[in-house]
Amino acid sequence: MEKGIVYGVGVGPGDPELMTLKAVRLIREAPVIAVPGERAEESTAYRIAAAAVPELADKELLALPAPMTRDRARMAEAHRRGAALLADQLDRGRSVVCLTLGDPTVYSTFSYYQHILEAEGYTVKLISGVPSFCAAAARLGRSLTEWDQPLHVLPAAHGLGDALSLPGTCVLMKSGGSMPAVKEQLLRSGRQVGAVENCGMAGERVYGSAEEIPDDAGYFTLAAAWPTRD
């Protein structure tokens, strides 16, 4: 029996209208839809996709373990269990679409499943989605980079060090859980700052400066820091 293919499909940052035509087609065609989380229907990625693809409600769903933890051992074990669930479907000749927020190549849980499955000989394909930092920049009405400016994408929850002294624009992802410390560094940097909380989702909030960002900004908060213009 020919084994199935697993697709890591980016559903974008929150607005269902930002989903790609390819993502919509693959969701419609796939017999199984996998979603990280204990209850697939309650995940953010599922809700985004369901708003664009009503047929999703009739699909077989596969919930993949995704504990909210920084314990690398616990995370690795969860990823192994998730990869095993995917492999079971693939071994039966069933292709699986695994939904992921934003783009599957940017800080995506799916990448861990990908590494495990590819090492075991399975076929994995990645389907791009709109990255959250691009959507947030568009919502702020600003270009992230111009001319020869570099762009740095940083996981703020793991600490910034001296990253804000880098030339060019800094995008701070995973900021929500560490916002007081992140906000303090942004204020000290002297950079122009904008942020979007829940971009494209219910409860979206736009902040035009570091001072405006609340210390309790939610998990889906993304900030960008531009060099001060001369």
C-alpha positions in Angstrom: 0.0 0.0 0.0 1.3 3.4 -0.9 1.7 5.6 2.1 -0.1 8.9 2.6 1.5 12.4 2.6 1.3 14.8 5.4 0.9 18.5 4.6 1.9 21.3 7.0 -0.7 23.9 5.9 -0.4 27.5 7.1 -3.7 29.1 7.7 -2.4 32.6 8.2 -2.5 34.8 11.3 -6.2 35.0 12.0 -8.3 36.5 9.2 -9.8 33.6 7.3 -9.7 35.7 4.1 -5.9 35.6 4.2 -5.9 31.8 3.7 -4.5 30.8 0.4 -6.5 29.0 -2.3 -4.1 26.1 -2.1 -4.7 25.7 1.7 -8.5 25.8 1.1 -8.2 23.1 -1.7 -6.0 20.8 0.4 -8.3 21.0 3.4 -11.3 20.2 1.2 -9.5 17.2 -0.4 -7.9 15.7 2.7 -9.6 12.8 4.4 -8.0 13.7 7.8 -7.3 17.1 9.4 -4.8 17.2 12.2 -4.7 20.1 14.7 -2.3 20.6 17.6 -4.3 20.7 20.9 -6.3 18.4 23.1 -9.5 19.3 21.4 -9.1 20.1 17.7 -12.3 22.1 17.4 -11.2 24.5 20.1 -7.8 25.4 18.5 -7.3 28.8 16.9 -6.0 27.3 13.7 -9.2 25.1 13.4 -11.5 28.1 13.9 -9.7 30.2 11.3 -9.8 27.3 8.7 -13.4 26.5 9.5 -14.5 30.1 8.8 -13.0 29.8 5.3 -13.8 26.1 4.6 -17.3 25.1 6.0 -16.7 21.5 4.9 -14.1 21.2 7.7 -17.0 20.5 10.1 -17.6 17.1 8.3 -13.9 16.1 8.3 -12.3 13.5 10.5 -10.1 15.3 13.0 -6.9 14.2 14.7 -5.9 16.1 17.8 -2.1 16.2 18.3 -0.6 16.7 21.8 0.7 20.2 22.2 1.4 21.1 25.9 2.1 24.7 26.7 5.4 24.3 28.3 9.1 25.2 28.0 10.2 21.9 29.3 12.1 20.5 26.3 11.8 16.9 27.5 8.0 17.2 27.8 7.8 18.9 24.4 9.9 16.3 22.7 7.7 13.5 24.1 4.6 15.2 22.9 6.1 15.7 19.5 7.0 12.0 19.3 3.4 11.0 20.3 2.0 13.4 17.7 4.3 12.1 15.0 3.2 8.6 15.8 -0.5 9.5 15.4 0.3 11.0 12.0 2.4 8.0 11.0 -0.5 5.7 11.8 -2.7 7.5 9.3 0.0 7.6 6.7 0.7 3.9 7.0 -3.0 3.3 6.1 -2.5 5.3 2.9 -4.4 8.3 4.2 -3.0 11.8 3.6 -3.3 14.3 6.4 -3.5 18.1 6.4 -2.0 19.5 9.6 -3.2 23.0 10.3 -0.7 25.5 11.7 -1.0 29.2 12.4 0.8 31.6 10.2 3.3 29.9 8.0 4.7 26.4 8.7 8.3 27.5 8.3 8.2 30.2 11.1 8.2 29.0 14.7 5.7 26.3 13.9 5.0 23.2 16.0 4.6 21.3 12.8 8.4 21.5 12.1 9.0 19.1 15.0 6.6 16.5 13.5 8.3 17.1 10.1 11.8 16.2 11.4 10.6 13.0 13.0 8.5 11.8 10.1 11.1 12.6 7.4 13.7 10.7 9.5 11.4 7.7 9.3 11.0 8.0 5.5 7.6 9.6 5.3 6.8 12.3 2.7 6.1 15.8 4.1 5.1 18.9 2.2 4.8 22.5 3.4 2.2 24.9 2.2 2.9 28.5 2.9 0.6 30.8 4.8 0.7 34.5 5.4 3.2 35.1 8.3 1.8 36.9 11.3 4.5 39.6 11.1 3.6 40.5 7.6 -0.1 40.7 8.5 0.7 42.9 11.5 2.9 45.2 9.5 0.1 45.6 7.0 -2.4 46.4 9.8 0.0 49.0 11.1 0.3 50.4 7.6 4.1 50.2 7.5 6.7 48.5 5.4 9.0 46.3 7.4 12.0 47.0 5.3 13.1 49.4 2.6 16.1 49.6 0.3 19.0 47.7 2.0 17.6 47.5 5.5 17.9 44.0 7.2 15.0 42.3 8.9 15.4 40.4 12.2 12.7 38.0 13.4 13.2 37.3 17.1 11.5 35.0 19.6 11.1 37.6 22.4 9.9 35.1 25.0 13.4 33.6 25.1 15.1 36.9 25.8 16.3 39.7 23.5 19.8 40.3 24.8 21.3 43.1 22.7 19.2 42.3 19.7 17.5 45.7 19.6 20.9 47.2 18.8 21.0 45.3 15.5 20.7 47.4 12.3 17.4 47.4 10.5 13.9 46.4 11.7 13.3 43.9 14.5 10.1 41.8 14.7 9.4 40.4 18.1 7.4 37.3 18.1 6.1 35.3 21.1 6.1 38.6 23.1 2.8 38.1 25.0 4.1 36.1 27.9 7.0 38.4 28.5 5.5 41.7 27.7 6.7 43.8 30.7 10.3 42.9 30.1 9.9 43.3 26.3 8.2 46.6 26.7 11.0 47.9 28.9 13.6 47.0 26.3 11.6 48.6 23.6 11.3 51.8 25.5 15.0 51.9 26.2 15.9 51.2 22.6 14.6 54.6 21.3 13.1 52.8 18.3 9.8 53.5 16.6 7.5 50.8 17.8 4.1 49.4 16.7 2.3 46.3 17.9 -0.8 44.3 17.0 -2.6 42.0 19.5 -4.8 39.2 18.0 -4.1 40.3 14.4 -7.1 39.5 12.3 -9.0 37.9 15.1 -11.8 39.0 17.5 -10.4 41.4 20.0 -7.8 42.8 17.7 -5.9 45.8 19.1 -3.4 48.1 17.5 -0.7 50.0 19.4 1.2 52.8 17.8 4.0 53.0 20.3 5.7 51.0 23.1 4.0 53.1 25.7 0.6 52.0 24.4 1.2 48.3 24.8 -0.4 47.0 28.0 1.7 44.8 30.3 -1.0 42.1 30.1 -1.1 42.0 26.3 -2.2 38.5 25.2 -0.2 35.6 23.8 -0.9 36.6 20.2 0.9 40.0 20.4 3.5 40.9 17.8 5.7 44.0 18.0 7.9 45.6 15.4 10.7 48.0 16.1 12.0 50.3 13.4 15.2 52.3 13.5 14.6 55.9 14.3 14.4 58.0 11.2 17.0 60.8 10.7 
